[in-house]
């Protein structure tokens, strides 16, 4: 059966927003109480012109899978 899951990602500068959104979505029953996952990304993965030493730190929030969104 098909289902939909959302992944929301924000930079560490917006960590207050993603943590607040996590609490809100948890209270509404759309995600678990697990805090958003810290994800490290290299800038050069998608663009070979960029410096490979640059890294970005993001928080990723993932909702439960739902069939009702379809």
N, C-alpha and C positions, 0 to 999 in steps of 0.2 A: 504494500500500500504506500502511496506517495505521501510525503510529509514535507513541512517547511521548518527550517531552523534559521534563526538570525544570528549573525556574529557582528558585534559592534566593536569597533576599535578606535581608541583615542590615544594621543600622545601623553606622556607622563605630565606634561604641563596642564592637561585637563583631567588629572587623576581624581580631583574632587567631583567632577561631573560624572565620570564613569562609575565611581563608587556610589554616588547618590542614585544614579539610574539603576544600578544593581539592586539596591535596597527597594526602590520603587517596583521594579519588575518582580522581585521576590515576593513582595506583599501582594501583588496582583496574581501570583501563581504562575508566572512565565519562566522563572529560572530558579536554580537552587541558591542556597545561602553562601555558596563558595564565592570568595572574592574574585574579582577579575584577574585573569592570568597575565603575568608580565611577559611580553614577547619582545625578543631582540631581533632586529632586522638590519641587514647590511644594505647600504644605499646602492652598492654596485650590482646587486642581483638583477635588477630590472633595467639598469642603464649602465653600460660598460664605460661610459665617459666619466662617471663619477668616481671619486676617490674610494677605493675598497676599504680604507680604514675607518670611514665614517659609519657609525651605527645609529639606529634609532631605537628608542625604547617606547613601546606602546602597551596599553592595557587592553585585553580582549575579553569581552563579555559575550557568552553564548547562551541562547535561550534553549528551552526544551524543544523537542520536535512536536509539531502539531499538524494533524490532518485537517483541522477545521479552517486553516488559512487558505486552503485550496478551494 
